[in-house]
Amino acid sequence: MTDSTDSDAFEAPSLSARAMAARPAPYLDGLNPAQLQAVQTLDGPVLMLAGAGTGKTRALTARIAHLMAQGKARPNEILAVTFTNKAAREMKDRLGRMMGQAAEGMPWLGTFHSVCVKLLRRHAELVGRKVSVGGEARDLHLRSNFTILDTDDQNRLLKQLIQAADIDEKRWPPRMLAGIIDHWKNRAWTPDKVPANEAGAFDGHGVALYRAYQDRLLTLNAVDFGDLLLHVIHIFQTHDDVLAQYRRWFRYILVDEYQDTNVAQYLWLRLLAGGHRNICCVGDDDQSIYGWRGAEVGNILRFEKDFEGAQIIRLEQNYRSTPHILAAASAVIAGNKGRLGKTLWTKAEEGEKVRLIGHWDGDEEARWIGEEAESLQRGTRGLDRIPLDSMAILVRAAHQMRAFEDRFLTIGLPYRVIGGPRFYERLEIRDAMAYFRLVVSPDDDLAFERIVNTPKRGLGDKAQQTIQVMARSNGVSLVEGARLCVRTKTIGGKGGKALAELVDGLARWRAELLDGRDHIRLAEEILDESGYTTFWQNEKTPEAPGRLENLKELVKALEGFENLQGFLEHVSLIMDNEQSQSEPQITLMTLHAAKGLEFPVVFLPGWEDGLFPSQRSMDESGMKGLEEERRLAYVGITRAEEICTISFAANRRLYGQWQSALPSRFIDELPTEHVEVLTPPGLYGGGFGATGMAAAQQAAMSGGVESNLQDKAARADVYNSPGWRRLQSNATRPMRQPSEAKNLTIDATAVSAFTEGDRVFHQKFGYGEVTGVEGDKLEVSFDKAGVKKLVGRFLVPADQAGDVPF
């Protein structure tokens, strides 16, 4: 059944195709040959394989304009699909500038979901089935005024179904079920089509709950976001007349970011284009980085097989980056086997090589990047001044931002976080800090209000009001009020028991704090015993692992302070420094959030195996996961226009324990001639060239005991690679400022050959006296250069200064 007024919505716009065809085509001016070919190849299936920075949005918009200008289609006969509302607005604005009022006649330019909402409103009654309502089977159909549930409504409905099925919602939370159902809908699986190998999901109850959920949605005349595509696909598959109607109306289909489509989106597009086959997909297989949310890179890789006779037009001229940056990105992505292949090139001047630098640890990495950003801003690097808002730091994981935020807040370097709140403003960090505040200051009622039912303890609004009344009537804090409620059994049942555990825990943690318990161990204990860590471990959502990593990073931040109170004061003070939004700020964001953006200066920190590529991604998806991580590296490098700096740390500290880190395998894929190595000598002990490798391997064969790092290095293929040998061969070069006097060392347990009071000589700073020793890191008071911190290997005893070559 279709709406009889549908055809009225597809009447020709005020500007006729004939009038448009008679107009000149200024939109073709300035297009390069490949772009021009992509714009003018109008009929049949076309894949516009557009590399990073190759002007694909311009080409896609010009193609729409050309379709109309040539009289191939009226505006309302073109379907243009994007992934974001922002991209749709940008395309519509560009088209409006190109074609004037023609863009206003294009109702079918939008995201997958926005287009499907329009289609589903027209044909909602075609979605229906028998549903049991009050024990009675009824024929129910979706109505055109259906409601689209948000995430909270969806979780509330799933919670009701889980409780009705008598399933432990703490162990099997609604958010976990929502993620499973969303995955199934992304694969276009209705409850009847979920494959057998998925039947064990959600402790074997997933499919039944999915069916009950869909029935309940129909009863409520509601859909969720996944249903928007799922229902339209079902309508197209079961109603040939409706599908034929839209195939006639959508004579030309254009799709942006095709590499990010999931299975449902892919099926929807194939159904619509199955008749005329006039479909143009624009994408880059090398930038498919959203597999974790359902994207299938295979959709773009098999385009030629899906659409026989398809033309592939490669956009390879880059308008963004320098040749060195493009060469580095191309060399890294060449390691992927699953790709169509292309070679980016540019007419731009060579510029600076990609810079590679290793650091002692993550905090040292943040210090160096902060100083380098300030140096670039001041123009003291021998280049023109570069404003902070032209720089970006792109991290693999959000928890990496903490070290940078702490450093920037301390030195007053303005920054902004894109794609999420600042570290100390994140939900899980504010929750954890509230626990810490309450242990330090039991009178902190605001902190108590935040955590009393976080995680859920069965203490709803009524119970919390009871605690408030008890506290006010006795003139005590909320913690004491809660203790009185427990003592007098004013709050009973499950909530009363949980409240007693919380009150006892707060008292115990407070006593340990006063007894001088190590504050780092105490913080771990608070998060574990309160159930807060377990809460996020059980929260099986895509965000949960990141929140757990952030909590680990929070505990790591405590290492720089003597006690919890000092840390809390530090955070309060630095967060009080509100920054003016109008002043230039350096950008902090994840690599995923950076896709589609560009910056003159890009820093890529944390290139270490396990962090990047992500160990979790490789463990979960194997080679497929590794290839997606490599595509993410490609995306990161190609965000840079002029200067790209890749860095890694030899050590990272987790829960107070040093962990040795090996440079990312992607570093060894960087091409020698396009990389400048800034790593100072001694980062990995200076003995891991050919000689050091042979010694380590010999020791292993003879039963000798090596350090953990040496043992790893002896076995790791990465250290036999040309990239690693190159890094080591450059390690003897003189260092460049501002990295020369950094606190770089070999090993956390190294013992210096110098002691306090020794006279030493440094070839740049001259003579001085050792005033402090920490492993192999020394503090030296130089006669003329003042106090410096540096590694012992840069020094010689003062009486041997004459032997130093100049």
C-alpha positions in Angstrom: 0.0 0.0 0.0 1.3 3.4 -0.9 0.3 7.0 -0.2 -1.8 8.3 -3.2 -0.3 11.7 -2.8 3.3 10.5 -3.1 3.6 11.6 -6.7 2.9 15.2 -5.8 6.0 15.3 -3.7 8.1 14.4 -6.8 6.8 17.2 -9.1 9.6 19.1 -10.9 11.0 22.1 -9.0 10.6 25.6 -10.2 13.9 25.6 -12.1 13.4 23.2 -15.1 16.0 20.7 -16.3 16.0 22.5 -19.6 16.8 25.8 -18.1 19.6 24.3 -16.0 21.0 22.5 -19.0 21.3 25.9 -20.9 23.4 27.4 -18.1 27.2 27.5 -18.2 29.1 25.0 -16.0 31.5 27.0 -13.8 31.4 24.1 -11.3 33.7 22.3 -13.7 36.4 25.0 -13.5 39.5 23.9 -11.6 38.8 20.2 -11.5 41.8 18.0 -12.2 41.5 15.3 -14.9 40.5 12.5 -12.5 37.9 14.7 -10.8 36.5 15.8 -14.2 36.2 12.1 -15.2 34.4 11.3 -12.0 31.9 14.2 -12.5 31.2 13.5 -16.2 30.8 9.7 -16.0 27.1 9.8 -15.2 25.6 6.5 -16.2 26.1 3.1 -14.7 27.9 2.1 -11.5 30.9 4.3 -10.6 33.3 3.9 -7.6 35.1 7.2 -6.9 38.1 5.9 -5.0 39.1 9.2 -3.3 42.3 9.3 -1.2 42.8 11.6 1.8 42.7 15.3 0.8 41.9 14.7 -2.9 38.8 16.9 -3.1 36.2 14.2 -3.1 33.4 16.5 -1.6 33.9 19.0 -4.4 33.8 16.2 -7.0 30.7 14.7 -5.5 28.9 18.0 -5.3 29.9 18.9 -8.9 28.6 15.5 -10.1 25.2 16.3 -8.6 25.2 19.7 -10.3 26.3 18.1 -13.6 23.4 15.6 -13.5 21.0 18.5 -13.2 22.7 20.8 -15.6 22.9 18.1 -18.3 19.1 17.4 -17.9 19.9 13.8 -16.8 17.7 14.2 -13.7 15.5 16.6 -11.9 16.8 17.5 -8.4 14.1 15.4 -6.7 15.2 12.3 -8.8 18.7 12.3 -7.2 19.3 10.6 -3.9 22.5 11.7 -2.1 23.3 9.9 1.1 25.9 11.0 3.7 26.9 9.8 7.1 26.5 13.0 9.1 24.1 15.9 9.2 27.2 18.2 9.0 28.3 16.6 5.7 24.7 16.8 4.3 24.5 20.5 5.2 27.9 21.2 3.7 26.9 19.4 0.4 23.6 21.3 0.3 25.3 24.6 0.8 27.9 23.9 -1.9 25.2 22.8 -4.3 23.2 25.9 -3.6 26.2 28.1 -4.4 26.8 26.1 -7.6 23.2 25.9 -8.9 21.3 28.6 -7.1 17.7 27.6 -6.2 18.1 24.1 -7.6 19.4 22.9 -4.3 16.1 23.8 -2.6 14.4 21.2 -4.8 16.4 18.3 -3.4 14.5 16.7 -0.6 16.5 13.5 -0.8 19.9 14.8 0.4 20.7 13.6 3.9 21.9 10.8 6.2 20.8 7.2 5.9 18.6 7.6 8.9 17.0 10.9 7.9 16.1 9.6 4.4 14.7 6.3 5.9 12.5 8.3 8.4 10.8 10.0 5.4 10.3 6.6 3.6 9.1 4.9 6.7 6.6 7.7 7.5 5.1 7.1 4.0 4.8 3.3 4.3 4.7 2.6 8.1 1.5 0.5 7.8 3.5 -2.1 5.8 5.4 -3.0 9.0 3.3 -5.3 11.1 2.7 -8.8 12.5 0.8 -10.7 15.1 1.7 -9.6 18.6 0.5 -11.0 21.9 -1.2 -8.3 23.9 -2.6 -9.3 27.3 -2.5 -13.0 26.2 -4.5 -12.2 23.1 -3.0 -12.4 19.6 -3.5 -9.2 17.6 -2.5 -7.9 14.2 -0.6 -4.7 14.9 0.9 -2.3 12.3 3.2 0.6 12.7 1.5 4.0 12.2 3.0 7.0 10.5 3.1 9.0 13.7 5.5 6.5 15.3 8.0 7.6 18.0 11.8 7.2 17.6 13.2 6.0 21.0 16.4 7.6 22.3 19.0 5.5 24.1 17.5 6.1 27.6 14.1 5.0 26.5 15.5 2.0 24.7 17.5 0.9 27.8 14.4 1.4 30.1 12.3 -0.8 27.9 15.0 -3.5 27.7 15.3 -3.4 31.5 11.6 -4.1 31.9 11.9 -7.1 29.5 15.0 -8.4 31.4 13.2 -8.2 34.7 10.1 -9.9 33.3 12.3 -12.8 32.2 13.8 -13.0 35.7 17.3 -12.4 34.5 19.9 -10.8 36.8 20.3 -7.3 35.3 23.5 -6.6 37.2 25.2 -9.5 35.4 23.3 -9.0 32.2 22.7 -5.3 32.0 20.3 -3.6 29.5 23.1 -1.7 27.8 24.7 -5.0 26.9 21.5 -6.3 25.3 21.1 -3.0 23.5 24.5 -3.4 21.9 23.8 -6.9 20.8 20.5 -5.9 19.2 22.0 -3.0 17.5 24.7 -5.3 16.1 22.0 -7.6 14.7 20.1 -4.7 13.2 23.3 -3.4 11.6 23.5 -6.8 10.0 19.9 -6.6 8.9 18.9 -9.6 11.0 15.3 -9.7 12.2 14.6 -12.0 15.2 13.8 -14.8 12.8 17.0 -14.4 10.8 19.6 -14.3 13.6 22.0 -17.1 12.7 22.5 -20.1 14.9 26.0 -19.2 15.9 24.6 -16.0 17.6 22.0 -17.9 19.6 24.1 -18.0 22.7 24.2 -14.3 23.0 23.1 -12.7 26.3 23.3 -16.1 28.1 21.1 -17.7 25.5 18.2 -15.3 26.0 19.2 -12.7 23.4 17.0 -13.8 20.5 13.9 -14.3 22.6 14.4 -10.9 24.2 15.0 -9.3 20.8 11.7 -10.7 19.6 9.9 -9.5 22.7 11.5 -6.1 22.3 10.4 -5.8 18.7 6.8 -6.8 19.7 6.8 -4.3 22.5 8.0 -1.5 20.1 5.2 -2.3 17.8 2.7 -2.2 20.6 4.0 1.3 21.6 4.0 2.4 17.9 7.8 3.1 18.3 11.0 2.3 16.6 14.7 2.7 17.5 17.4 4.0 15.1 18.3 0.5 13.9 14.7 -0.1 12.9 14.7 2.9 10.5 16.8 0.9 8.0 15.7 -2.5 9.0 12.0 -1.8 8.4 12.6 -0.1 5.1 14.7 -3.0 3.9 11.9 -5.3 4.9 9.4 -3.2 3.0 11.6 -3.2 -0.1 12.1 -7.0 0.1 8.4 -7.9 0.6 6.7 -5.2 -1.6 8.0 -5.2 -5.1 5.7 -2.3 -6.1 7.1 0.0 -3.5 10.7 -0.9 -4.4 9.9 -0.3 -8.1 8.4 3.0 -7.3 11.5 4.3 -5.6 13.8 2.8 -8.2 11.9 5.0 -10.8 12.0 8.1 -8.6 15.6 7.8 -7.5 17.1 7.6 -10.9 20.6 8.5 -9.7 22.1 7.5 -6.3 25.2 9.0 -4.8 26.8 7.8 -1.6 29.5 9.5 0.5 32.0 7.6 2.7 31.0 4.2 1.3 33.8 2.5 3.1 31.9 3.2 6.4 28.6 1.4 5.4 27.4 -1.5 7.4 25.5 -4.5 6.0 22.1 -3.0 6.4 23.1 0.2 4.6 24.7 -1.9 1.9 21.6 -4.0 1.4 19.4 -0.9 1.3 21.6 0.7 -1.4 21.8 -2.5 -3.5 18.0 -2.9 -3.4 17.5 0.7 -4.6 20.1 0.6 -7.3 19.2 -2.9 -8.5 17.2 -1.6 -11.5 19.0 1.3 -13.2 22.4 0.7 -11.5 23.1 4.4 -11.7 25.0 4.5 -8.4 28.1 6.4 -7.6 29.9 5.5 -4.4 32.6 7.7 -3.0 35.0 6.4 -0.5 38.5 5.3 0.5 39.1 1.7 1.6 42.3 2.9 3.3 40.2 5.1 5.7 37.7 2.4 6.8 38.3 2.7 10.6 34.8 2.0 12.1 34.7 -1.8 12.1 34.0 -1.7 15.8 30.6 -0.1 15.2 29.6 -2.3 12.3 31.3 -0.8 9.2 32.3 -3.4 6.6 35.3 -2.5 4.5 34.4 -5.5 2.3 31.5 -3.4 0.9 33.8 -1.1 -1.0 36.4 -3.9 -1.8 33.8 -5.9 -3.7 32.1 -3.0 -5.5 33.2 -4.3 -8.9 31.8 -7.8 -8.2 28.5 -6.4 -6.9 28.0 -4.1 -9.9 29.4 -5.7 -13.0 31.0 -3.3 -15.4 31.6 -0.7 -12.7 34.1 2.0 -13.4 36.7 2.8 -10.7 38.0 6.3 -10.9 40.9 7.0 -8.6 41.4 10.5 -7.1 45.1 10.5 -6.2 46.2 14.2 -6.4 46.4 15.4 -2.8 45.8 19.1 -2.0 46.6 18.9 1.7 49.9 17.4 2.6 53.6 17.6 1.6 55.3 14.8 -0.4 57.2 13.5 2.7 53.9 13.1 4.7 52.2 11.4 1.8 55.1 9.0 1.2 55.1 8.1 4.9 51.4 7.4 4.9 51.6 5.4 1.6 54.4 3.3 2.9 52.5 2.4 6.1 49.2 1.5 4.4 51.0 -0.6 1.8 51.3 -3.2 4.5 47.6 -4.0 4.2 46.6 -6.8 1.8 42.9 -6.0 1.8 42.9 -2.9 -0.3 42.2 -1.7 -3.9 45.4 0.4 -4.0 46.2 3.9 -5.1 49.2 6.3 -4.9 48.7 9.8 -3.5 50.8 12.6 -5.0 51.0 16.3 -4.7 52.5 19.3 -6.5 53.4 20.9 -3.2 57.0 21.5 -2.1 58.8 18.7 -0.1 58.7 20.6 3.2 59.8 18.9 6.4 60.3 15.2 6.8 58.1 13.2 9.1 59.7 13.5 12.5 60.2 10.4 14.8 61.1 10.7 18.4 61.2 8.3 21.4 60.8 9.4 25.0 61.5 7.9 28.4 57.8 7.8 29.4 54.4 9.2 28.7 54.9 12.2 30.9 58.2 13.1 29.2 56.3 12.8 25.9 53.7 15.3 27.0 56.4 17.7 28.3 58.2 17.6 25.0 55.1 18.1 22.9 54.0 21.0 25.1 57.4 22.7 24.7 57.5 22.0 21.0 54.0 23.5 20.5 55.1 26.6 22.4 58.3 26.8 20.3 56.3 26.5 17.0 53.9 29.2 18.3 56.7 31.6 19.1 58.4 30.9 15.8 61.7 29.8 17.4 62.0 26.6 15.4 63.3 28.4 12.3 59.8 28.4 10.8 57.1 31.1 10.6 55.0 31.3 13.7 52.2 28.7 13.8 49.2 29.5 16.0 48.0 26.9 18.5 44.7 26.4 16.7 46.7 25.1 13.7 48.0 22.2 15.8 46.5 18.9 16.9 47.5 16.0 19.1 45.8 12.8 17.9 45.8 9.9 20.3 44.7 6.2 19.8 42.9 6.0 23.2 41.2 8.7 25.2 43.0 7.9 28.4 46.2 9.2 26.7 44.8 12.7 27.0 45.3 12.9 30.7 49.1 13.4 30.6 48.7 16.2 28.0 45.8 17.9 29.9 47.8 17.8 33.2 50.8 19.3 31.5 49.0 22.0 29.5 46.9 23.0 32.5 50.1 23.3 34.6 52.0 25.4 32.1 49.0 27.4 31.0 48.9 26.2 27.4 45.3 26.6 26.1 43.7 23.5 24.7 40.4 22.0 23.7 39.2 18.4 23.7 37.1 17.5 20.6 34.7 14.6 20.7 34.3 14.5 24.5 34.7 16.3 27.8 38.1 17.1 29.3 39.6 14.3 31.3 38.7 15.5 34.8 35.2 16.3 33.5 34.4 12.8 32.3 31.6 11.0 34.1 33.7 8.1 35.4 36.5 10.5 36.6 34.0 12.8 38.4 32.4 9.7 40.1 35.8 8.3 41.2 36.9 11.8 42.4 33.7 12.1 44.5 34.7 8.9 46.3 38.1 10.2 47.0 36.7 13.6 48.2 34.4 11.8 50.6 37.2 9.8 52.1 39.3 12.9 52.6 36.4 15.0 53.8 33.4 13.1 55.1 31.4 16.3 55.4 31.4 16.7 51.6 27.6 16.3 51.1 27.8 17.0 47.3 30.2 14.1 46.8 28.0 11.8 48.9 24.9 12.7 46.8 26.9 11.8 43.7 28.0 8.4 44.8 25.3 7.2 47.2 23.6 5.3 44.4 26.5 5.0 42.0 26.8 2.2 41.2 23.2 1.3 41.7 22.5 0.2 45.3 18.7 0.2 45.3 18.7 3.7 47.0 16.1 5.6 45.0 14.8 9.1 45.5 12.7 8.2 48.6 15.7 6.5 50.4 18.0 9.4 49.6 15.3 11.9 50.9 15.1 9.8 54.1 18.9 10.2 54.5 18.6 14.0 54.0 15.9 14.3 56.6 17.9 12.2 59.1 21.0 14.4 58.6 19.1 17.7 58.9 17.2 16.7 61.9 20.4 15.7 63.7 22.5 18.5 62.4 25.1 16.1 60.8 26.6 15.4 57.4 24.9 13.1 54.9 27.4 10.4 55.7 26.5 10.5 59.3 22.9 10.7 58.4 23.3 7.5 56.4 25.1 5.9 59.3 22.1 6.8 61.6 19.7 5.4 59.0 21.6 2.1 59.1 21.9 2.0 62.9 18.1 2.7 63.4 17.1 0.5 60.4 15.2 3.4 59.0 16.1 2.1 55.6 15.7 -1.6 55.3 15.8 -4.3 52.7 18.3 -4.6 49.8 18.9 -0.8 49.9 19.6 -0.8 53.6 22.1 -3.6 53.3 23.9 -1.8 50.5 23.9 1.5 52.4 25.5 -0.3 55.4 28.3 -1.6 53.2 28.9 1.8 51.8 29.0 3.5 55.2 31.3 0.8 56.6 33.6 1.1 53.5 33.8 4.9 53.9 34.8 4.5 57.6 37.4 1.9 56.8 39.0 3.9 53.9 39.0 7.0 56.1 40.8 5.1 58.8 43.4 3.7 56.4 44.0 7.2 55.0 44.6 8.6 58.5 46.9 5.6 59.3 49.1 6.6 56.3 48.2 3.9 53.9 49.8 4.3 50.4 47.4 6.6 48.6 47.7 4.9 45.3 46.8 1.5 46.8 44.0 3.1 48.7 42.6 4.7 45.6 42.6 1.2 43.9 40.9 -0.3 47.0 38.2 2.4 47.1 37.3 1.9 43.4 37.3 -1.9 43.8 35.5 -2.3 47.1 32.9 0.3 46.3 31.9 -1.8 43.3 32.6 1.0 40.9 35.3 -0.8 38.9 33.1 -3.9 38.7 30.2 -1.8 37.5 32.1 -0.7 34.4 33.5 -4.2 33.9 30.0 -5.6 33.7 28.8 -2.7 31.5 29.2 -4.4 28.2 29.0 -1.3 26.0 31.5 0.0 23.4 32.4 2.9 25.8 33.0 0.7 28.9 36.6 -0.4 28.1 37.6 3.2 27.5 36.1 4.3 30.9 38.1 1.5 32.6 41.3 2.8 31.0 40.5 6.3 32.1 40.1 5.1 35.7 43.5 3.4 35.5 44.9 6.6 34.1 43.4 8.5 37.1 45.2 6.2 39.5 48.4 6.7 37.6 48.0 10.5 38.0 48.2 10.0 41.8 51.9 9.0 41.5 53.0 12.6 41.3 51.5 13.5 44.7 52.2 12.6 48.3 48.6 12.1 49.3 45.0 12.1 48.1 44.3 15.6 49.5 47.2 17.1 47.6 46.0 15.5 44.4 42.4 16.7 44.9 43.7 20.3 45.6 45.8 20.1 42.4 42.8 19.1 40.3 40.6 21.8 41.8 43.1 24.5 41.1 43.9 23.6 37.6 40.3 23.0 36.6 39.5 26.4 38.0 41.6 28.0 35.3 38.8 28.7 32.8 40.2 29.3 29.3 38.8 32.0 27.0 37.1 30.3 24.0 38.3 33.1 21.8 42.0 32.5 22.2 43.9 30.0 20.0 43.9 26.5 21.5 45.8 23.3 20.6 43.4 20.5 19.8 43.3 17.2 21.6 41.3 14.4 20.0 41.3 10.7 19.2 42.3 9.4 15.8 38.8 8.2 15.1 37.4 11.7 15.8 40.0 13.3 13.5 38.8 11.6 10.3 37.8 14.2 7.8 39.8 17.0 9.5 43.2 18.6 8.7 45.8 20.6 10.6 49.1 22.3 9.6 50.8 20.6 12.5 50.0 17.1 13.8 51.5 15.2 16.8 50.9 11.4 16.9 51.9 10.2 20.3 51.8 6.7 21.8 53.0 4.7 18.8 53.8 1.5 20.8 52.8 -2.0 20.3 49.8 -2.8 22.4 48.7 0.8 22.5 48.9 1.4 18.8 48.2 -1.0 17.2 45.7 -1.7 20.0 46.2 -5.1 21.6 42.5 -5.4 22.3 41.7 -4.8 18.6 44.2 -7.4 17.5 43.0 -9.9 20.1 39.4 -9.5 19.1 39.7 -9.4 15.4 43.1 -10.8 14.5 44.6 -9.8 11.2 41.4 -7.9 10.3 41.9 -5.8 13.5 45.5 -5.2 12.7 44.6 -3.9 9.2 42.1 -1.6 10.6 44.7 -0.3 13.1 47.0 0.3 10.1 44.3 2.3 8.3 43.9 4.3 11.5 47.7 5.1 11.3 47.2 6.2 7.7 44.3 8.5 8.7 46.5 10.0 11.4 49.4 10.8 9.2 47.3 12.2 6.4 45.6 14.7 8.8 48.9 16.7 8.7 49.4 19.4 6.1 53.0 20.6 6.9 54.6 19.0 10.0 53.9 15.5 11.3 55.6 14.2 14.4 55.3 10.6 15.5 56.4 9.7 19.1 56.6 6.7 21.3 57.7 6.0 24.9 60.1 3.4 26.2 58.1 2.9 29.4 54.6 3.5 30.6 53.5 3.2 34.2 50.3 1.4 35.1 49.1 1.1 38.7 52.5 2.2 39.9 54.3 -0.5 38.0 56.7 0.3 35.1 55.9 -1.5 31.9 58.4 -1.6 29.1 57.0 -0.6 25.7 58.2 -1.6 22.3 57.9 0.9 19.4 54.9 0.3 17.2 55.4 -2.1 14.3 54.0 0.7 12.1 57.2 2.8 12.9 59.2 0.2 11.0 57.0 0.6 7.9 58.0 4.3 7.6 60.3 5.0 4.7 63.9 5.9 5.5 64.2 8.8 3.1 61.1 10.6 4.3 61.8 10.4 8.1 64.0 12.4 10.4 64.8 10.6 13.6 65.1 12.9 16.6 65.5 10.2 19.3 68.4 11.0 21.6 71.1 8.3 22.2 70.6 5.9 25.0 66.8 5.6 25.0 67.0 1.8 24.8 70.5 1.5 26.2 72.4 2.2 23.0 73.2 -1.5 22.7 70.4 -2.6 20.5 72.0 -2.2 17.2 73.5 -5.3 15.6 76.0 -5.7 18.4 73.5 -5.4 21.2 71.1 -7.8 19.4 73.9 -10.4 19.0 74.8 -10.1 22.6 71.3 -10.5 23.8 70.7 -13.5 21.6 74.0 -15.1 22.7 73.0 -14.6 26.3 69.7 -16.2 25.7 71.3 -19.3 24.0 73.8 -19.7 26.8 71.2 -19.5 29.5 72.2 -16.0 30.5 69.6 -13.8 32.2 68.5 -10.6 30.3 66.3 -7.8 31.5 62.7 -8.1 30.4 63.1 -5.4 27.7 66.3 -7.0 26.4 64.6 -10.4 26.3 61.7 -9.0 24.3 64.0 -7.2 22.0 66.0 -10.4 21.3 62.9 -12.2 20.3 60.9 -9.5 18.5 61.2 -9.4 14.7 60.5 -5.7 14.9 64.1 -5.2 16.2 65.6 -6.9 13.1 63.7 -4.6 10.8 65.3 -1.9 8.7 63.2 0.7 10.6 64.7 -0.3 13.9 68.2 -0.4 12.6 67.7 3.0 11.1 66.6 4.4 14.4 69.6 3.0 16.1 72.0 4.2 13.5 70.7 7.7 14.0 71.0 7.4 17.8 74.6 8.7 17.7 73.6 12.0 16.0 73.7 15.2 18.0 70.2 16.0 19.3 68.2 19.0 18.2 66.6 21.5 20.6 64.4 21.3 22.5 65.0 17.6 23.1 68.7 17.8 24.1 68.4 18.2 27.8 65.4 15.9 28.3 65.2 13.4 31.1 65.7 10.4 28.8 67.2 7.3 30.3 67.9 3.7 29.6 66.1 1.7 32.3 64.2 2.5 35.5 66.6 0.4 37.6 69.8 1.6 36.0 72.6 2.6 38.4 74.6 5.6 37.5 78.4 5.6 37.4 78.3 9.0 39.1 77.5 9.9 42.7 76.6 13.2 44.3 79.5 15.6 44.5 81.3 14.2 41.4 82.8 16.8 39.0 81.6 16.1 35.4 81.9 17.5 31.9 79.3 17.9 29.2 80.4 19.0 25.7 77.6 21.7 25.5 77.1 22.8 29.1 80.8 22.5 30.2 81.9 21.6 33.8 79.6 21.0 36.7 78.9 19.1 39.9 76.4 16.2 40.3 73.8 17.4 42.9 71.2 14.6 42.5 71.0 11.0 41.3 67.9 9.0 40.3 68.9 5.7 38.6 70.8 6.9 35.5 69.1 10.3 35.5 71.3 13.0 37.0 70.8 16.6 38.2 73.9 18.6 37.5 74.7 22.2 38.6 76.9 23.5 35.8 79.3 26.3 36.4 77.9 28.4 33.6 74.7 26.8 32.4 73.0 26.4 35.7 71.1 23.3 36.9 70.2 20.7 34.2 68.7 17.2 34.3 70.1 14.7 31.9 71.2 11.1 31.4 74.6 10.0 32.7 75.8 8.7 29.4 76.0 12.3 28.1 78.7 13.1 30.8 82.3 12.2 31.4 84.3 12.6 34.5 85.9 16.1 34.7 89.4 14.8 34.6 88.7 13.0 31.3 87.3 16.0 29.5 90.5 16.3 27.4 89.7 13.0 25.8 86.4 14.2 24.4 86.5 14.8 20.6 85.2 18.1 19.4 
